[in-house]
């Protein structure tokens, strides 16, 4: 489902339409900041409108009224701002957190900000990130009263039917569980919905999938490149769940979280090299719907496989 329209119920501000028509952005910003006529929720909605419509300096100032917002309805204001090119926003960004999240969101829009900023996470999408990432699909669109788009995590989804080599899972064998620091981080990717079970085993991806999959006898499974699963992992890590568009964080939140867990899994190796050697297996139960993600990620160099089994129906 590409478009799910979400509407913010905006209170009727006295003369707001007139202020917009006259371009009195400073007055609107003052109203969003501490207007006596508005309650906090209404000020947040006005800040959203300014982030969409106002000139860059005012739009940034409105977003920076909520600098540490990770979760917002219909979306964090730094993600709303980041619909505009970096060059338009950069001169006005003063809050470090907003600046970081806008930059990471612009990277997800396809901008290359290497040499412009420094950051712990690369400021350009890696080939395995961009291979199946579509900004027009995978990032919400924001308008003055809400947002459009539905960022569902659904893997392997229909893909399993079109993959060569889709087969039943093998019989499970005894494998060794490992207490690995990446496991609790994997399990926490979708807080507060908490639909994830995460594992680490000293085993292959196929053996791990056979061990943890529910309804193993009726599952279909296949090997996939990690790049196929990446967009879904990112959406999972934003916190979105079914019917919970208002409760999820921005897509940059998801990217930072996925990179954090990949670094833990890589054990000190560069993340791109680690991802390049991953062998991944995915599977699907009959009748799956809404949000689910099943993935086993094997690193032959370490002899370890990490796995996620995530499902949320309501």
ZADO-1210 file (C-alpha; in nm, 4 decimals, padded with zeros to 6 digits):
<atoms>
<atom x="00.0000" y="00.0000" z="00.0000" code="UNK" pos="1"/>
<atom x="00.1793" y="00.3118" z="-00.1196" code="UNK" pos="2"/>
<atom x="-00.0349" y="00.5909" z="00.0138" code="UNK" pos="3"/>
<atom x="-00.2069" y="00.6097" z="00.3473" code="UNK" pos="4"/>
<atom x="-00.3202" y="00.9640" z="00.4117" code="UNK" pos="5"/>
<atom x="-00.2920" y="01.0900" z="00.7658" code="UNK" pos="6"/>
<atom x="-00.4617" y="01.4115" z="00.8670" code="UNK" pos="7"/>
<atom x="-00.3653" y="01.6320" z="01.1570" code="UNK" pos="8"/>
<atom x="-00.6719" y="01.7809" z="01.3260" code="UNK" pos="9"/>
<atom x="-00.5538" y="02.1396" z="01.3351" code="UNK" pos="10"/>
<atom x="-00.7306" y="02.3830" z="01.5637" code="UNK" pos="11"/>
<atom x="-00.8786" y="02.6957" z="01.4109" code="UNK" pos="12"/>
<atom x="-00.6291" y="02.9726" z="01.4813" code="UNK" pos="13"/>
<atom x="-00.7605" y="03.3272" z="01.4746" code="UNK" pos="14"/>
<atom x="-00.6424" y="03.5000" z="01.1599" code="UNK" pos="15"/>
<atom x="-00.3980" y="03.2214" z="01.0781" code="UNK" pos="16"/>
<atom x="-00.5047" y="03.2041" z="00.7160" code="UNK" pos="17"/>
<atom x="-00.4658" y="03.5794" z="00.6864" code="UNK" pos="18"/>
<atom x="-00.1182" y="03.5643" z="00.8412" code="UNK" pos="19"/>
<atom x="-00.0178" y="03.2964" z="00.5907" code="UNK" pos="20"/>
<atom x="-00.1601" y="03.4893" z="00.2977" code="UNK" pos="21"/>
<atom x="00.0304" y="03.7999" z="00.4046" code="UNK" pos="22"/>
<atom x="00.3494" y="03.6038" z="00.4605" code="UNK" pos="23"/>
<atom x="00.3710" y="03.7063" z="00.8259" code="UNK" pos="24"/>
<atom x="00.5893" y="03.4104" z="00.9131" code="UNK" pos="25"/>
<atom x="00.7532" y="03.5742" z="01.2149" code="UNK" pos="26"/>
<atom x="00.4116" y="03.6249" z="01.3744" code="UNK" pos="27"/>
<atom x="00.3176" y="03.2651" z="01.3073" code="UNK" pos="28"/>
<atom x="00.6475" y="03.1475" z="01.4552" code="UNK" pos="29"/>
<atom x="00.5807" y="03.3505" z="01.7691" code="UNK" pos="30"/>
<atom x="00.2380" y="03.1904" z="01.7948" code="UNK" pos="31"/>
<atom x="00.3924" y="02.8440" z="01.7588" code="UNK" pos="32"/>
<atom x="00.6546" y="02.9236" z="02.0218" code="UNK" pos="33"/>
<atom x="00.4441" y="03.0700" z="02.2989" code="UNK" pos="34"/>
<atom x="00.1146" y="03.1976" z="02.1624" code="UNK" pos="35"/>
<atom x="-00.1370" y="03.2577" z="02.4408" code="UNK" pos="36"/>
<atom x="-00.4206" y="03.1398" z="02.2195" code="UNK" pos="37"/>
<atom x="-00.2877" y="02.7879" z="02.1663" code="UNK" pos="38"/>
<atom x="-00.2396" y="02.4798" z="02.3773" code="UNK" pos="39"/>
<atom x="00.0871" y="02.2836" z="02.3416" code="UNK" pos="40"/>
<atom x="-00.0559" y="02.0307" z="02.0950" code="UNK" pos="41"/>
<atom x="-00.1859" y="02.3074" z="01.8725" code="UNK" pos="42"/>
<atom x="00.1497" y="02.4845" z="01.8817" code="UNK" pos="43"/>
<atom x="00.3135" y="02.1602" z="01.7658" code="UNK" pos="44"/>
<atom x="00.0695" y="02.1417" z="01.4747" code="UNK" pos="45"/>
<atom x="00.1452" y="02.5008" z="01.3783" code="UNK" pos="46"/>
<atom x="00.5181" y="02.4269" z="01.3954" code="UNK" pos="47"/>
<atom x="00.4536" y="02.1404" z="01.1523" code="UNK" pos="48"/>
<atom x="00.2750" y="02.3735" z="00.9123" code="UNK" pos="49"/>
<atom x="00.5644" y="02.6199" z="00.9269" code="UNK" pos="50"/>
<atom x="00.8185" y="02.3422" z="00.8695" code="UNK" pos="51"/>
<atom x="00.6312" y="02.2605" z="00.5476" code="UNK" pos="52"/>
<atom x="00.5353" y="02.6033" z="00.4151" code="UNK" pos="53"/>
<atom x="00.7500" y="02.8785" z="00.5631" code="UNK" pos="54"/>
<atom x="01.0763" y="03.0096" z="00.4181" code="UNK" pos="55"/>
<atom x="01.3789" y="02.8036" z="00.5265" code="UNK" pos="56"/>
<atom x="01.4881" y="03.0254" z="00.8184" code="UNK" pos="57"/>
<atom x="01.1420" y="03.0213" z="00.9772" code="UNK" pos="58"/>
<atom x="01.0833" y="02.6545" z="00.8944" code="UNK" pos="59"/>
<atom x="01.4073" y="02.5577" z="01.0709" code="UNK" pos="60"/>
<atom x="01.3253" y="02.7772" z="01.3707" code="UNK" pos="61"/>
<atom x="00.9849" y="02.6104" z="01.3999" code="UNK" pos="62"/>
<atom x="01.1387" y="02.2616" z="01.3868" code="UNK" pos="63"/>
<atom x="01.3992" y="02.3573" z="01.6456" code="UNK" pos="64"/>
<atom x="01.1193" y="02.4290" z="01.8914" code="UNK" pos="65"/>
<atom x="01.1122" y="02.0458" z="01.9232" code="UNK" pos="66"/>
<atom x="01.4830" y="01.9583" z="01.8897" code="UNK" pos="67"/>
<atom x="01.4865" y="01.6242" z="02.0687" code="UNK" pos="68"/>
<atom x="01.1623" y="01.4876" z="01.9307" code="UNK" pos="69"/>
<atom x="01.2085" y="01.1297" z="01.8144" code="UNK" pos="70"/>
<atom x="00.8393" y="01.0510" z="01.7837" code="UNK" pos="71"/>
<atom x="00.5847" y="01.2989" z="01.6601" code="UNK" pos="72"/>
<atom x="00.2555" y="01.3149" z="01.4796" code="UNK" pos="73"/>
<atom x="00.2533" y="01.3052" z="01.1846" code="UNK" pos="74"/>
<atom x="00.6338" y="01.2880" z="01.1880" code="UNK" pos="75"/>
<atom x="00.9397" y="01.4346" z="01.3615" code="UNK" pos="76"/>
<atom x="00.9867" y="01.7915" z="01.2455" code="UNK" pos="77"/>
<atom x="01.3459" y="01.7277" z="01.1388" code="UNK" pos="78"/>
<atom x="01.2070" y="01.4754" z="00.8878" code="UNK" pos="79"/>
<atom x="00.9482" y="01.7282" z="00.7712" code="UNK" pos="80"/>
<atom x="01.2241" y="01.9861" z="00.7193" code="UNK" pos="81"/>
<atom x="01.4381" y="01.7387" z="00.5276" code="UNK" pos="82"/>
<atom x="01.2014" y="01.7413" z="00.2316" code="UNK" pos="83"/>
<atom x="01.4096" y="02.0454" z="00.1278" code="UNK" pos="84"/>
<atom x="01.7683" y="02.0254" z="-00.0063" code="UNK" pos="85"/>
<atom x="02.0507" y="02.0516" z="00.2457" code="UNK" pos="86"/>
<atom x="02.1837" y="02.3731" z="00.0922" code="UNK" pos="87"/>
<atom x="01.8560" y="02.5525" z="00.1696" code="UNK" pos="88"/>
<atom x="01.8513" y="02.4434" z="00.5335" code="UNK" pos="89"/>
<atom x="02.2154" y="02.4313" z="00.6406" code="UNK" pos="90"/>
<atom x="02.2699" y="02.8064" z="00.6970" code="UNK" pos="91"/>
<atom x="01.9825" y="02.8164" z="00.9453" code="UNK" pos="92"/>
<atom x="02.0335" y="02.4951" z="01.1437" code="UNK" pos="93"/>
<atom x="02.1681" y="02.5759" z="01.4900" code="UNK" pos="94"/>
<atom x="02.0637" y="02.2815" z="01.7096" code="UNK" pos="95"/>
<atom x="02.3149" y="01.9925" z="01.6811" code="UNK" pos="96"/>
<atom x="02.0530" y="01.7189" z="01.7082" code="UNK" pos="97"/>
<atom x="01.8225" y="01.8690" z="01.4479" code="UNK" pos="98"/>
<atom x="02.1198" y="01.9302" z="01.2191" code="UNK" pos="99"/>
<atom x="02.2342" y="01.5672" z="01.2533" code="UNK" pos="100"/>
<atom x="01.8910" y="01.4200" z="01.1870" code="UNK" pos="101"/>
<atom x="01.8188" y="01.6483" z="00.8930" code="UNK" pos="102"/>
<atom x="02.1547" y="01.5519" z="00.7418" code="UNK" pos="103"/>
<atom x="02.0909" y="01.1800" z="00.7858" code="UNK" pos="104"/>
<atom x="01.7434" y="01.2172" z="00.6359" code="UNK" pos="105"/>
<atom x="01.8843" y="01.4033" z="00.3372" code="UNK" pos="106"/>
<atom x="02.1274" y="01.1136" z="00.2906" code="UNK" pos="107"/>
<atom x="01.8264" y="00.8811" z="00.2799" code="UNK" pos="108"/>
<atom x="01.6789" y="01.1115" z="00.0154" code="UNK" pos="109"/>
<atom x="01.9924" y="01.0429" z="-00.1887" code="UNK" pos="110"/>
<atom x="02.2138" y="01.3428" z="-00.1103" code="UNK" pos="111"/>
<atom x="02.5879" y="01.2903" z="-00.0735" code="UNK" pos="112"/>
<atom x="02.7047" y="01.5060" z="00.2175" code="UNK" pos="113"/>
<atom x="03.0586" y="01.3751" z="00.2409" code="UNK" pos="114"/>
<atom x="03.2995" y="01.6624" z="00.2792" code="UNK" pos="115"/>
<atom x="03.0171" y="01.8887" z="00.3943" code="UNK" pos="116"/>
<atom x="02.9802" y="01.7448" z="00.7447" code="UNK" pos="117"/>
<atom x="03.1447" y="01.4889" z="00.9668" code="UNK" pos="118"/>
<atom x="02.9432" y="01.2124" z="01.1294" code="UNK" pos="119"/>
<atom x="02.9883" y="00.8737" z="01.2867" code="UNK" pos="120"/>
<atom x="02.7579" y="00.7148" z="01.0278" code="UNK" pos="121"/>
<atom x="02.8531" y="00.7649" z="00.6596" code="UNK" pos="122"/>
<atom x="02.6917" y="01.0677" z="00.4987" code="UNK" pos="123"/>
<atom x="02.6224" y="00.8860" z="00.1761" code="UNK" pos="124"/>
<atom x="02.4224" y="00.5702" z="00.1204" code="UNK" pos="125"/>
<atom x="02.6346" y="00.2602" z="00.0752" code="UNK" pos="126"/>
<atom x="02.5611" y="00.0472" z="-00.2342" code="UNK" pos="127"/>
<atom x="02.3873" y="-00.2156" z="-00.0229" code="UNK" pos="128"/>
<atom x="02.1696" y="00.0562" z="00.1303" code="UNK" pos="129"/>
<atom x="02.0661" y="00.2190" z="-00.1958" code="UNK" pos="130"/>
<atom x="02.0174" y="-00.1029" z="-00.3950" code="UNK" pos="131"/>
<atom x="01.6553" y="-00.1508" z="-00.2841" code="UNK" pos="132"/>
<atom x="01.5861" y="00.1788" z="-00.1064" code="UNK" pos="133"/>
<atom x="01.3424" y="00.4098" z="-00.2848" code="UNK" pos="134"/>
<atom x="01.3093" y="00.7549" z="-00.1213" code="UNK" pos="135"/>
<atom x="00.9782" y="00.8189" z="-00.2965" code="UNK" pos="136"/>
<atom x="00.8393" y="00.5017" z="-00.1423" code="UNK" pos="137"/>
<atom x="01.0352" y="00.4637" z="00.1782" code="UNK" pos="138"/>
<atom x="01.0157" y="00.8159" z="00.3237" code="UNK" pos="139"/>
<atom x="00.6842" y="00.9861" z="00.4095" code="UNK" pos="140"/>
<atom x="00.5684" y="01.2901" z="00.2189" code="UNK" pos="141"/>
<atom x="00.4532" y="01.5790" z="00.4361" code="UNK" pos="142"/>
<atom x="00.1954" y="01.8427" z="00.3591" code="UNK" pos="143"/>
<atom x="00.0638" y="02.1282" z="00.5703" code="UNK" pos="144"/>
<atom x="-00.1919" y="01.9244" z="00.7650" code="UNK" pos="145"/>
<atom x="-00.0413" y="01.5788" z="00.7779" code="UNK" pos="146"/>
<atom x="00.1549" y="01.3169" z="00.5898" code="UNK" pos="147"/>
<atom x="00.1173" y="01.0610" z="00.3160" code="UNK" pos="148"/>
<atom x="00.2851" y="00.7247" z="00.3004" code="UNK" pos="149"/>
<atom x="00.2960" y="00.3956" z="00.4831" code="UNK" pos="150"/>
<atom x="00.6363" y="00.2588" z="00.5808" code="UNK" pos="151"/>
<atom x="00.5583" y="-00.1042" z="00.6561" code="UNK" pos="152"/>
<atom x="00.8141" y="-00.3704" z="00.7398" code="UNK" pos="153"/>
<atom x="00.7066" y="-00.6809" z="00.5523" code="UNK" pos="154"/>
<atom x="00.9871" y="-00.9189" z="00.4601" code="UNK" pos="155"/>
<atom x="01.0098" y="-01.1372" z="00.2623" code="UNK" pos="156"/>
<atom x="00.6521" y="-01.0444" z="00.1666" code="UNK" pos="157"/>
<atom x="00.5621" y="-01.1281" z="-00.1911" code="UNK" pos="158"/>
<atom x="00.9319" y="-01.1536" z="-00.2706" code="UNK" pos="159"/>
<atom x="00.9549" y="-01.5134" z="-00.1538" code="UNK" pos="160"/>
<atom x="00.7305" y="-01.6259" z="-00.4378" code="UNK" pos="161"/>
<atom x="00.9653" y="-01.4742" z="-00.6954" code="UNK" pos="162"/>
<atom x="01.3002" y="-01.5863" z="-00.5569" code="UNK" pos="163"/>
<atom x="01.4832" y="-01.8732" z="-00.7250" code="UNK" pos="164"/>
<atom x="01.5475" y="-02.1615" z="-00.4944" code="UNK" pos="165"/>
<atom x="01.2592" y="-02.1129" z="-00.2543" code="UNK" pos="166"/>
<atom x="01.2462" y="-02.4405" z="-00.0632" code="UNK" pos="167"/>
<atom x="01.1119" y="-02.5875" z="00.2608" code="UNK" pos="168"/>
<atom x="01.3309" y="-02.5383" z="00.5652" code="UNK" pos="169"/>
<atom x="01.5568" y="-02.8300" z="00.6574" code="UNK" pos="170"/>
<atom x="01.5111" y="-03.0416" z="00.9667" code="UNK" pos="171"/>
<atom x="01.6421" y="-02.8620" z="01.2773" code="UNK" pos="172"/>
<atom x="01.9652" y="-02.9766" z="01.4366" code="UNK" pos="173"/>
<atom x="02.1239" y="-02.8998" z="01.7726" code="UNK" pos="174"/>
<atom x="02.2987" y="-02.5613" z="01.7596" code="UNK" pos="175"/>
<atom x="02.4792" y="-02.3529" z="02.0212" code="UNK" pos="176"/>
<atom x="02.3230" y="-02.0304" z="02.1431" code="UNK" pos="177"/>
<atom x="02.5660" y="-01.7404" z="02.1962" code="UNK" pos="178"/>
<atom x="02.5383" y="-01.4533" z="02.4428" code="UNK" pos="179"/>
<atom x="02.6245" y="-01.1724" z="02.1990" code="UNK" pos="180"/>
<atom x="02.5946" y="-00.7976" z="02.2712" code="UNK" pos="181"/>
<atom x="02.4082" y="-00.7387" z="01.9447" code="UNK" pos="182"/>
<atom x="02.1136" y="-00.9542" z="02.0524" code="UNK" pos="183"/>
<atom x="01.9480" y="-00.7105" z="02.2970" code="UNK" pos="184"/>
<atom x="02.0035" y="-00.4270" z="02.0495" code="UNK" pos="185"/>
<atom x="01.8362" y="-00.6281" z="01.7731" code="UNK" pos="186"/>
<atom x="01.5507" y="-00.7107" z="02.0081" code="UNK" pos="187"/>
<atom x="01.5045" y="-00.3418" z="02.0903" code="UNK" pos="188"/>
<atom x="01.4889" y="-00.2108" z="01.7351" code="UNK" pos="189"/>
<atom x="01.1138" y="-00.1692" z="01.7457" code="UNK" pos="190"/>
<atom x="01.0599" y="-00.0391" z="02.0973" code="UNK" pos="191"/>
<atom x="00.7892" y="00.0375" z="02.2154" code="UNK" pos="192"/>
<atom x="00.6020" y="-00.2265" z="02.0136" code="UNK" pos="193"/>
<atom x="00.8482" y="-00.5006" z="02.1114" code="UNK" pos="194"/>
<atom x="00.7426" y="-00.7613" z="01.8536" code="UNK" pos="195"/>
<atom x="01.0983" y="-00.8897" z="01.8024" code="UNK" pos="196"/>
<atom x="01.2712" y="-01.2055" z="01.9107" code="UNK" pos="197"/>
<atom x="01.6436" y="-01.1906" z="01.8450" code="UNK" pos="198"/>
<atom x="01.9042" y="-01.4662" z="01.8594" code="UNK" pos="199"/>
<atom x="02.2700" y="-01.5445" z="01.8037" code="UNK" pos="200"/>
<atom x="02.3938" y="-01.8965" z="01.7328" code="UNK" pos="201"/>
<atom x="02.7181" y="-02.0622" z="01.6409" code="UNK" pos="202"/>
<atom x="02.5570" y="-02.2102" z="01.3322" code="UNK" pos="203"/>
<atom x="02.4709" y="-02.1466" z="00.9683" code="UNK" pos="204"/>
<atom x="02.1848" y="-01.9245" z="00.8594" code="UNK" pos="205"/>
<atom x="01.9918" y="-02.2260" z="00.7301" code="UNK" pos="206"/>
<atom x="02.0308" y="-02.4176" z="01.0558" code="UNK" pos="207"/>
<atom x="01.9281" y="-02.1097" z="01.2526" code="UNK" pos="208"/>
<atom x="01.6184" y="-02.0526" z="01.0402" code="UNK" pos="209"/>
<atom x="01.5178" y="-02.4163" z="01.0795" code="UNK" pos="210"/>
<atom x="01.5567" y="-02.3868" z="01.4573" code="UNK" pos="211"/>
<atom x="01.3592" y="-02.0679" z="01.5226" code="UNK" pos="212"/>
<atom x="01.0921" y="-02.0637" z="01.2490" code="UNK" pos="213"/>
<atom x="00.7364" y="-02.1269" z="01.3584" code="UNK" pos="214"/>
<atom x="00.5335" y="-02.3607" z="01.1363" code="UNK" pos="215"/>
<atom x="00.8602" y="-02.4861" z="00.9917" code="UNK" pos="216"/>
<atom x="00.6899" y="-02.7648" z="00.7963" code="UNK" pos="217"/>
<atom x="00.4867" y="-02.5171" z="00.5886" code="UNK" pos="218"/>
<atom x="00.7437" y="-02.2352" z="00.5534" code="UNK" pos="219"/>
<atom x="00.9153" y="-02.1506" z="00.2295" code="UNK" pos="220"/>
<atom x="01.2707" y="-02.0183" z="00.2577" code="UNK" pos="221"/>
<atom x="01.5403" y="-01.8774" z="00.0336" code="UNK" pos="222"/>
<atom x="01.8813" y="-01.7139" z="00.0413" code="UNK" pos="223"/>
<atom x="01.8711" y="-01.3383" z="-00.0172" code="UNK" pos="224"/>
<atom x="02.1243" y="-01.0556" z="-00.0302" code="UNK" pos="225"/>
<atom x="02.1280" y="-00.8452" z="00.2855" code="UNK" pos="226"/>
<atom x="02.0453" y="-00.5450" z="00.0645" code="UNK" pos="227"/>
<atom x="01.6993" y="-00.6906" z="00.0009" code="UNK" pos="228"/>
<atom x="01.6149" y="-00.6872" z="00.3701" code="UNK" pos="229"/>
<atom x="01.7790" y="-00.3545" z="00.4533" code="UNK" pos="230"/>
<atom x="01.4815" y="-00.1205" z="00.3877" code="UNK" pos="231"/>
<atom x="01.2565" y="-00.3386" z="00.6015" code="UNK" pos="232"/>
<atom x="01.5096" y="-00.3509" z="00.8848" code="UNK" pos="233"/>
<atom x="01.5289" y="00.0275" z="00.8711" code="UNK" pos="234"/>
<atom x="01.1498" y="00.0652" z="00.8854" code="UNK" pos="235"/>
<atom x="01.1358" y="-00.1846" z="01.1706" code="UNK" pos="236"/>
<atom x="01.3932" y="00.0227" z="01.3596" code="UNK" pos="237"/>
<atom x="01.1849" y="00.3419" z="01.3325" code="UNK" pos="238"/>
<atom x="00.9374" y="00.1915" z="01.5790" code="UNK" pos="239"/>
<atom x="00.6476" y="00.1725" z="01.3365" code="UNK" pos="240"/>
<atom x="00.3903" y="-00.0984" z="01.3917" code="UNK" pos="241"/>
<atom x="00.0593" y="-00.1760" z="01.2225" code="UNK" pos="242"/>
<atom x="-00.1878" y="00.1128" z="01.2476" code="UNK" pos="243"/>
<atom x="00.0736" y="00.3044" z="01.4484" code="UNK" pos="244"/>
<atom x="00.1888" y="00.5686" z="01.2024" code="UNK" pos="245"/>
<atom x="00.1629" y="00.8341" z="01.4731" code="UNK" pos="246"/>
<atom x="00.3929" y="00.6477" z="01.7086" code="UNK" pos="247"/>
<atom x="00.6924" y="00.5822" z="01.4884" code="UNK" pos="248"/>
<atom x="01.0134" y="00.7769" z="01.4607" code="UNK" pos="249"/>
<atom x="01.1712" y="00.9203" z="01.1482" code="UNK" pos="250"/>
<atom x="01.3612" y="00.7147" z="00.8948" code="UNK" pos="251"/>
<atom x="01.6961" y="00.8589" z="01.0037" code="UNK" pos="252"/>
<atom x="01.6298" y="00.7084" z="01.3469" code="UNK" pos="253"/>
<atom x="01.6028" y="00.3710" z="01.1775" code="UNK" pos="254"/>
<atom x="01.9229" y="00.4146" z="00.9780" code="UNK" pos="255"/>
<atom x="02.1242" y="00.5086" z="01.2854" code="UNK" pos="256"/>
<atom x="01.9844" y="00.2098" z="01.4761" code="UNK" pos="257"/>
<atom x="02.0615" y="-00.0380" z="01.1975" code="UNK" pos="258"/>
<atom x="02.4180" y="00.0895" z="01.1653" code="UNK" pos="259"/>
<atom x="02.4609" y="00.0640" z="01.5423" code="UNK" pos="260"/>
<atom x="02.3613" y="-00.3023" z="01.5476" code="UNK" pos="261"/>
<atom x="02.5672" y="-00.3872" z="01.2376" code="UNK" pos="262"/>
<atom x="02.8750" y="-00.2443" z="01.4080" code="UNK" pos="263"/>
<atom x="02.8147" y="-00.4677" z="01.7077" code="UNK" pos="264"/>
<atom x="02.7704" y="-00.7697" z="01.4838" code="UNK" pos="265"/>
<atom x="03.0809" y="-00.6858" z="01.2798" code="UNK" pos="266"/>
<atom x="03.2993" y="-00.7070" z="01.5897" code="UNK" pos="267"/>
<atom x="03.5370" y="-00.4300" z="01.4921" code="UNK" pos="268"/>
<atom x="03.5479" y="-00.4953" z="01.1191" code="UNK" pos="269"/>
<atom x="03.4281" y="-00.2228" z="00.8811" code="UNK" pos="270"/>
<atom x="03.0526" y="-00.2500" z="00.8322" code="UNK" pos="271"/>
<atom x="03.0663" y="-00.2551" z="00.4482" code="UNK" pos="272"/>
<atom x="03.3094" y="-00.5489" z="00.4506" code="UNK" pos="273"/>
<atom x="03.0978" y="-00.7284" z="00.7102" code="UNK" pos="274"/>
<atom x="02.7785" y="-00.6808" z="00.5081" code="UNK" pos="275"/>
<atom x="02.9522" y="-00.8018" z="00.1912" code="UNK" pos="276"/>
<atom x="03.0250" y="-01.1403" z="00.3440" code="UNK" pos="277"/>
<atom x="02.6866" y="-01.1968" z="00.5092" code="UNK" pos="278"/>
<atom x="02.4862" y="-01.4984" z="00.3976" code="UNK" pos="279"/>
<atom x="02.1192" y="-01.4362" z="00.4646" code="UNK" pos="280"/>
<atom x="01.8191" y="-01.6668" z="00.4729" code="UNK" pos="281"/>
<atom x="01.4590" y="-01.5521" z="00.4933" code="UNK" pos="282"/>
<atom x="01.1378" y="-01.7466" z="00.5275" code="UNK" pos="283"/>
<atom x="00.7654" y="-01.6928" z="00.5297" code="UNK" pos="284"/>
<atom x="00.4762" y="-01.8692" z="00.6936" code="UNK" pos="285"/>
<atom x="00.1527" y="-01.9183" z="00.4958" code="UNK" pos="286"/>
<atom x="-00.1053" y="-01.6492" z="00.5550" code="UNK" pos="287"/>
<atom x="00.1294" y="-01.3827" z="00.6938" code="UNK" pos="288"/>
<atom x="-00.0067" y="-01.0312" z="00.6777" code="UNK" pos="289"/>
<atom x="00.0657" y="-00.6802" z="00.8007" code="UNK" pos="290"/>
<atom x="00.4081" y="-00.6450" z="00.9676" code="UNK" pos="291"/>
<atom x="00.6577" y="-00.9304" z="00.9793" code="UNK" pos="292"/>
<atom x="01.0280" y="-00.9821" z="00.9220" code="UNK" pos="293"/>
<atom x="01.2149" y="-01.3108" z="00.9330" code="UNK" pos="294"/>
<atom x="01.5861" y="-01.3041" z="00.8672" code="UNK" pos="295"/>
<atom x="01.8956" y="-01.5048" z="00.9620" code="UNK" pos="296"/>
<atom x="02.2301" y="-01.3321" z="00.8941" code="UNK" pos="297"/>
<atom x="02.5408" y="-01.5537" z="00.8898" code="UNK" pos="298"/>
<atom x="02.8969" y="-01.4263" z="00.9086" code="UNK" pos="299"/>
<atom x="03.1206" y="-01.7135" z="00.7923" code="UNK" pos="300"/>
<atom x="03.4302" y="-01.5339" z="00.9217" code="UNK" pos="301"/>
<atom x="03.3058" y="-01.5455" z="01.2813" code="UNK" pos="302"/>
<atom x="03.1028" y="-01.8639" z="01.2503" code="UNK" pos="303"/>
<atom x="02.8006" y="-01.6810" z="01.3922" code="UNK" pos="304"/>
<atom x="02.4455" y="-01.6205" z="01.2786" code="UNK" pos="305"/>
<atom x="02.2169" y="-01.3502" z="01.4149" code="UNK" pos="306"/>
<atom x="01.8450" y="-01.3807" z="01.3551" code="UNK" pos="307"/>
<atom x="01.5311" y="-01.1726" z="01.3876" code="UNK" pos="308"/>
<atom x="01.1806" y="-01.3081" z="01.4101" code="UNK" pos="309"/>
<atom x="00.9377" y="-01.0160" z="01.4215" code="UNK" pos="310"/>
<atom x="00.5621" y="-01.0115" z="01.3807" code="UNK" pos="311"/>
<atom x="00.2948" y="-00.7597" z="01.4797" code="UNK" pos="312"/>
<atom x="-00.0648" y="-00.7928" z="01.3656" code="UNK" pos="313"/>
<atom x="-00.2382" y="-00.5190" z="01.5625" code="UNK" pos="314"/>
</atoms>
